[in-house]
Amino acid sequence: MFVKNYNQKVLFIIEKQIKTQKMETQTIYHLALVTHIIAITMIAGTTLIDYVIFKQFSKQMNSDRQKGITIIEALSKLPMLFGIGFILIIISGVYMMYVTNGAFGEQTWFRVKFALILLIVVNGLTVGRRQAVKLRNTLSGAGDVNIEENILKVSTNLSLFHLSQMTMLVIIFVLSVFKFN
C-alpha cells in the first residue's frame, strides 16, 4: 500500500512539473510572439516615419536649405531603430521556430514572409543606403552645380524605395494574419 501511494505521489509530482514546464514554454512563446510583432511594427513604423520626414525635407529644401539639412540630420538616427527591430525579429523568430519544431517553416506563407524580410533588408542596405549617401554628398555640395537636380533624382529614388519597403511590409502583415497556404 505504501509503495502504491508513493508511486502515485511521484507520478502526480512529475505530471505537475510537466504541465508547469509546458505553461512556461507557452508563456515564453507568447512573449516571443509579442516581441516579434513589436519588432515588425518598429521596422514598419521606422520606414513610414522616414518617408514622411523625407517628404518634409523635400518641401523645406526649396524654401529654407538649412531647415532641410537639419531634417536630414534628424533622419540619421532611424536606421538604428530599424536595426534593433531586425535583431528582435531574428531572435524572437528563431525562438518561436525552436519551440514549434519548425512547424511554420514548411508553410508557404512563412516562406514568402521570410523572403520578403530578407528582401527588405537587402533593399535597405543597397538601394536605401546608397541613395542616402548620394543625398549627403549632394548636400555637402561636393563641387556640383546641379544640386537641385541631384536632390530631385535622389528624392524620386528614395520615394520609390520607401514605397517598395512599405508595400513589402504590408504584405508581411497580411501574410502573418491570414497565413495563406
C-alpha positions as CSV (number, residue, x, y, z in Angstrom):
1,M,0.0,0.0,0.0
2,F,2.8,2.4,0.9
3,V,4.6,1.8,-2.4
4,K,1.4,2.3,-4.4
5,N,0.7,5.7,-2.6
6,Y,4.4,6.7,-3.1
7,N,4.3,5.9,-6.8
8,Q,1.1,7.8,-7.2
9,K,2.6,10.8,-5.4
10,V,5.7,10.7,-7.6
11,L,3.6,10.4,-10.8
12,F,1.4,13.3,-9.6
13,I,4.5,15.5,-9.0
14,I,6.0,14.6,-12.4
15,E,2.7,15.4,-14.1
16,K,2.5,18.7,-12.3
17,Q,6.1,19.6,-13.4
18,I,5.4,18.7,-17.0
19,K,2.3,20.9,-17.0
20,T,4.2,23.7,-15.4
21,Q,7.0,23.4,-17.9
22,K,4.5,23.4,-20.8
23,M,2.9,26.6,-19.3
24,E,6.3,28.2,-19.0
25,T,7.2,27.3,-22.6
26,Q,3.9,28.6,-23.8
27,T,4.3,31.8,-21.9
28,I,7.7,32.4,-23.3
29,Y,6.4,31.6,-26.8
30,H,3.8,34.2,-26.4
31,L,6.3,36.7,-25.2
32,A,8.4,35.9,-28.2
33,L,5.4,36.4,-30.4
34,V,4.7,39.8,-28.9
35,T,8.3,40.8,-29.3
36,H,8.1,39.6,-32.9
37,I,5.0,41.8,-33.6
38,I,6.6,44.8,-31.8
39,A,9.8,44.4,-33.9
40,I,8.0,44.2,-37.3
41,T,5.9,47.2,-36.1
42,M,9.2,49.0,-35.3
43,I,10.5,48.3,-38.8
44,A,7.3,49.4,-40.4
45,G,7.0,52.5,-38.3
46,T,10.6,53.5,-38.9
47,T,10.1,53.1,-42.6
48,L,6.9,55.2,-42.5
49,I,8.5,57.9,-40.4
50,D,11.5,58.0,-42.6
51,Y,9.2,58.5,-45.6
52,V,7.1,61.2,-44.0
53,I,10.1,63.2,-42.7
54,F,11.9,62.8,-46.0
55,K,8.9,64.3,-47.8
56,Q,9.1,67.2,-45.3
57,F,12.8,67.6,-46.2
58,S,11.9,67.8,-49.9
59,K,9.5,70.6,-49.2
60,Q,11.8,72.5,-46.9
61,M,14.8,72.3,-49.3
62,N,13.0,74.6,-51.8
63,S,12.3,77.3,-49.2
64,D,15.0,77.0,-46.5
65,R,18.0,74.8,-47.2
66,Q,19.3,74.9,-43.6
67,K,16.0,73.5,-42.3
68,G,16.2,70.8,-44.9
69,I,19.7,69.9,-43.8
70,T,18.5,69.8,-40.1
71,I,15.7,67.5,-41.1
72,I,18.1,65.1,-42.8
73,E,20.3,65.1,-39.8
74,A,17.3,64.0,-37.7
75,L,16.7,61.1,-40.1
76,S,20.2,59.7,-39.4
77,K,19.0,58.1,-36.1
78,L,16.3,56.0,-37.7
79,P,18.5,53.2,-39.2
80,M,19.4,52.3,-35.6
81,L,15.7,51.7,-34.7
82,F,15.4,49.6,-37.9
83,G,18.4,47.5,-36.9
84,I,17.1,47.0,-33.4
85,G,13.7,45.8,-34.8
86,F,15.5,43.5,-37.2
87,I,17.6,41.9,-34.4
88,L,14.4,41.4,-32.3
89,I,12.7,39.8,-35.3
90,I,15.6,37.3,-35.7
91,I,15.8,36.4,-32.0
92,S,12.1,36.0,-31.5
93,G,11.6,34.2,-34.8
94,V,14.3,31.7,-34.1
95,Y,12.9,31.0,-30.7
96,M,9.4,30.5,-32.0
97,M,10.7,28.1,-34.7
98,Y,12.6,26.2,-32.0
99,V,9.5,25.9,-29.7
100,T,7.2,24.8,-32.6
101,N,9.9,22.5,-34.0
102,G,9.9,24.4,-37.3
103,A,6.2,23.8,-37.9
104,F,5.8,27.2,-39.7
105,G,8.9,26.6,-41.8
106,E,7.1,24.3,-44.2
107,Q,4.2,26.6,-44.8
108,T,4.1,28.8,-48.0
109,W,3.0,32.0,-46.2
110,F,6.0,31.7,-43.9
111,R,8.5,31.2,-46.7
112,V,7.1,34.2,-48.6
113,K,7.2,36.3,-45.4
114,F,10.8,35.2,-44.7
115,A,11.9,36.0,-48.3
116,L,10.2,39.4,-48.1
117,I,12.0,40.2,-44.8
118,L,15.3,39.3,-46.4
119,L,14.4,41.5,-49.4
120,I,13.6,44.4,-47.2
121,V,17.0,44.2,-45.6
122,V,18.8,43.8,-48.9
123,N,16.8,46.7,-50.4
124,G,17.6,48.8,-47.3
125,L,21.3,48.1,-47.4
126,T,21.7,48.5,-51.1
127,V,19.2,51.0,-52.5
128,G,18.3,52.9,-49.4
129,R,21.8,53.3,-48.0
130,R,23.2,54.2,-51.5
131,Q,20.6,56.9,-52.0
132,A,21.2,58.3,-48.5
133,V,24.9,58.6,-49.2
134,K,24.2,60.3,-52.6
135,L,21.9,62.7,-50.8
136,R,24.5,63.5,-48.1
137,N,27.2,64.0,-50.7
138,T,24.9,66.3,-52.7
139,L,24.0,68.3,-49.7
140,S,27.7,68.7,-48.8
141,G,28.0,70.4,-52.2
142,A,31.0,68.4,-53.4
143,G,31.6,70.8,-56.3
144,D,28.4,70.0,-58.1
145,V,26.4,72.9,-59.7
146,N,23.2,70.9,-60.2
147,I,22.4,70.4,-56.5
148,E,18.6,70.9,-57.0
149,E,18.6,68.4,-59.9
150,N,20.6,65.8,-58.0
151,I,18.3,66.2,-54.9
152,L,15.3,65.7,-57.2
153,K,16.7,62.5,-58.6
154,V,17.6,61.2,-55.2
155,S,14.2,62.2,-53.8
156,T,12.4,60.3,-56.6
157,N,14.6,57.2,-56.0
158,L,14.0,57.4,-52.2
159,S,10.3,57.8,-52.7
160,L,10.3,54.6,-54.8
161,F,12.4,52.9,-52.2
162,H,10.0,53.8,-49.4
163,L,7.0,52.7,-51.4
164,S,8.6,49.3,-52.1
165,Q,9.6,48.9,-48.5
166,M,6.1,49.8,-47.2
167,T,4.4,47.5,-49.8
168,M,6.5,44.5,-48.7
169,L,5.8,45.3,-45.0
170,V,2.0,45.4,-45.7
171,I,2.3,42.1,-47.5
172,I,4.2,40.6,-44.5
173,F,1.4,41.8,-42.1
174,V,-1.3,40.3,-44.3
175,L,0.6,37.0,-44.6
176,S,1.1,36.9,-40.9
177,V,-2.6,37.5,-40.1
178,F,-4.2,35.3,-42.8
179,K,-1.5,32.6,-43.1
180,F,-2.3,31.7,-46.7
181,N,-1.1,28.3,-47.8
